[in-house]
Amino acid sequence: MSNYKVANEPTESIYRYMRCPKCLKSLVYTEHKNYGKSIRDIQNLDFGFTHTGFQVWCNVHEINVIHIDKLGMDLPVDTSVYGTLDDRNQGRVQLMSSLKQQLYEQEY
Protein backbone atom coordinates (compact mmCIF):
# COMPACT_ATOMS: atom_id res chain seq x y z
CA MET A 1 0.00 0.00 0.00
CA SER A 2 1.32 3.42 -0.94
CA ASN A 3 1.54 6.46 1.34
CA TYR A 4 0.58 8.65 -1.60
CA LYS A 5 -2.55 10.74 -0.98
CA VAL A 6 -4.81 12.05 -3.69
CA ALA A 7 -5.24 15.84 -3.48
CA ASN A 8 -8.98 15.60 -2.79
CA GLU A 9 -8.85 12.67 -0.38
CA PRO A 10 -10.62 13.38 2.93
CA THR A 11 -8.22 13.97 5.81
CA GLU A 12 -8.76 13.76 9.54
CA SER A 13 -7.57 16.85 11.38
CA ILE A 14 -8.65 15.97 14.92
CA TYR A 15 -5.84 16.39 17.43
CA ARG A 16 -7.89 15.85 20.60
CA TYR A 17 -10.89 13.52 20.68
CA MET A 18 -13.90 14.19 22.87
CA ARG A 19 -14.63 11.19 25.07
CA CYS A 20 -17.30 10.63 27.70
CA PRO A 21 -15.47 10.37 31.05
CA LYS A 22 -17.91 7.70 32.29
CA CYS A 23 -17.39 5.58 29.16
CA LEU A 24 -13.61 5.86 29.62
CA LYS A 25 -13.89 4.86 33.27
CA SER A 26 -15.87 1.74 32.35
CA LEU A 27 -12.88 0.47 30.32
CA VAL A 28 -10.59 0.48 33.38
CA TYR A 29 -12.18 -2.15 35.62
CA THR A 30 -11.32 -5.76 34.75
CA GLU A 31 -14.67 -7.07 36.00
CA HIS A 32 -16.69 -4.59 33.94
CA LYS A 33 -18.54 -5.88 30.84
CA ASN A 34 -16.63 -3.40 28.64
CA TYR A 35 -13.13 -4.44 29.77
CA GLY A 36 -10.86 -5.02 26.78
CA LYS A 37 -13.11 -3.17 24.35
CA SER A 38 -12.21 -0.05 22.43
CA ILE A 39 -13.80 3.26 23.41
CA ARG A 40 -15.20 3.35 19.87
CA ASP A 41 -17.06 0.09 20.60
CA ILE A 42 -18.98 1.45 23.58
CA GLN A 43 -19.23 5.21 23.17
CA ASN A 44 -22.37 6.57 21.50
CA LEU A 45 -22.18 10.33 20.98
CA ASP A 46 -24.53 12.82 19.39
CA PHE A 47 -23.35 16.28 18.44
CA GLY A 48 -24.92 19.38 17.00
CA PHE A 49 -25.79 23.04 17.27
CA THR A 50 -27.57 24.48 20.31
CA HIS A 51 -29.05 27.94 20.86
CA THR A 52 -25.72 29.17 22.17
CA GLY A 53 -23.17 27.01 20.39
CA PHE A 54 -22.27 23.38 19.76
CA GLN A 55 -22.66 20.35 22.04
CA VAL A 56 -21.38 16.77 22.24
CA TRP A 57 -23.74 14.51 24.24
CA CYS A 58 -23.18 10.94 25.51
CA ASN A 59 -26.26 8.80 24.83
CA VAL A 60 -24.97 5.94 26.99
CA HIS A 61 -24.77 7.99 30.20
CA GLU A 62 -27.01 10.90 29.14
CA ILE A 63 -24.46 13.53 30.08
CA ASN A 64 -22.80 16.49 28.43
CA VAL A 65 -19.30 15.75 27.11
CA ILE A 66 -18.60 19.30 25.96
CA HIS A 67 -20.65 22.37 25.12
CA ILE A 68 -18.89 25.12 23.20
CA ASP A 69 -20.44 28.58 23.63
CA LYS A 70 -19.90 30.64 20.49
CA LEU A 71 -20.52 33.87 22.44
CA GLY A 72 -23.06 35.16 19.92
CA MET A 73 -20.60 35.06 17.00
CA ASP A 74 -21.16 33.32 13.69
CA LEU A 75 -18.90 30.30 13.26
CA PRO A 76 -17.32 29.14 10.01
CA VAL A 77 -18.96 25.81 9.17
CA ASP A 78 -17.43 23.37 6.69
CA THR A 79 -19.97 20.93 5.29
CA SER A 80 -17.73 19.44 2.60
CA VAL A 81 -16.62 15.82 2.63
CA TYR A 82 -13.02 16.97 3.13
CA GLY A 83 -13.73 18.82 6.36
CA THR A 84 -10.62 20.95 6.24
CA LEU A 85 -11.95 24.53 5.95
CA ASP A 86 -9.45 25.17 3.21
CA ASP A 87 -9.77 26.54 -0.31
CA ARG A 88 -9.61 23.21 -2.14
CA ASN A 89 -13.13 22.16 -1.26
CA GLN A 90 -15.10 25.42 -1.44
CA GLY A 91 -17.29 24.04 1.37
CA ARG A 92 -16.72 26.98 3.70
CA VAL A 93 -19.95 28.73 4.68
CA GLN A 94 -21.10 31.00 7.47
CA LEU A 95 -23.82 29.83 9.82
CA MET A 96 -26.40 32.34 8.66
CA SER A 97 -29.11 33.99 10.72
CA SER A 98 -31.81 32.09 8.83
CA LEU A 99 -30.23 28.75 9.77
CA LYS A 100 -29.95 29.84 13.40
CA GLN A 101 -33.63 30.84 13.32
CA GLN A 102 -34.60 27.44 11.87
CA LEU A 103 -32.70 25.65 14.63
CA TYR A 104 -34.42 27.80 17.25
CA GLU A 105 -37.89 27.18 15.81
CA GLN A 106 -37.34 23.40 15.68
CA GLU A 107 -36.67 23.26 19.41
CA TYR A 108 -39.62 25.47 20.46
C-alpha positions in Angstrom: 0.0 0.0 0.0 1.3 3.4 -0.9 1.5 6.5 1.3 0.6 8.7 -1.6 -2.6 10.7 -1.0 -4.8 12.1 -3.7 -5.2 15.8 -3.5 -9.0 15.6 -2.8 -8.9 12.7 -0.4 -10.6 13.4 2.9 -8.2 14.0 5.8 -8.8 13.8 9.5 -7.6 16.9 11.4 -8.7 16.0 14.9 -5.8 16.4 17.4 -7.9 15.8 20.6 -10.9 13.5 20.7 -13.9 14.2 22.9 -14.6 11.2 25.1 -17.3 10.6 27.7 -15.5 10.4 31.0 -17.9 7.7 32.3 -17.4 5.6 29.2 -13.6 5.9 29.6 -13.9 4.9 33.3 -15.9 1.7 32.3 -12.9 0.5 30.3 -10.6 0.5 33.4 -12.2 -2.1 35.6 -11.3 -5.8 34.7 -14.7 -7.1 36.0 -16.7 -4.6 33.9 -18.5 -5.9 30.8 -16.6 -3.4 28.6 -13.1 -4.4 29.8 -10.9 -5.0 26.8 -13.1 -3.2 24.3 -12.2 0.0 22.4 -13.8 3.3 23.4 -15.2 3.3 19.9 -17.1 0.1 20.6 -19.0 1.5 23.6 -19.2 5.2 23.2 -22.4 6.6 21.5 -22.2 10.3 21.0 -24.5 12.8 19.4 -23.4 16.3 18.4 -24.9 19.4 17.0 -25.8 23.0 17.3 -27.6 24.5 20.3 -29.0 27.9 20.9 -25.7 29.2 22.2 -23.2 27.0 20.4 -22.3 23.4 19.8 -22.7 20.3 22.0 -21.4 16.8 22.2 -23.7 14.5 24.2 -23.2 10.9 25.5 -26.3 8.8 24.8 -25.0 5.9 27.0 -24.8 8.0 30.2 -27.0 10.9 29.1 -24.5 13.5 30.1 -22.8 16.5 28.4 -19.3 15.8 27.1 -18.6 19.3 26.0 -20.7 22.4 25.1 -18.9 25.1 23.2 -20.4 28.6 23.6 -19.9 30.6 20.5 -20.5 33.9 22.4 -23.1 35.2 19.9 -20.6 35.1 17.0 -21.2 33.3 13.7 -18.9 30.3 13.3 -17.3 29.1 10.0 -19.0 25.8 9.2 -17.4 23.4 6.7 -20.0 20.9 5.3 -17.7 19.4 2.6 -16.6 15.8 2.6 -13.0 17.0 3.1 -13.7 18.8 6.4 -10.6 20.9 6.2 -11.9 24.5 6.0 -9.4 25.2 3.2 -9.8 26.5 -0.3 -9.6 23.2 -2.1 -13.1 22.2 -1.3 -15.1 25.4 -1.4 -17.3 24.0 1.4 -16.7 27.0 3.7 -19.9 28.7 4.7 -21.1 31.0 7.5 -23.8 29.8 9.8 -26.4 32.3 8.7 -29.1 34.0 10.7 -31.8 32.1 8.8 -30.2 28.8 9.8 -29.9 29.8 13.4 -33.6 30.8 13.3 -34.6 27.4 11.9 -32.7 25.7 14.6 -34.4 27.8 17.3 -37.9 27.2 15.8 -37.3 23.4 15.7 -36.7 23.3 19.4 -39.6 25.5 20.5 
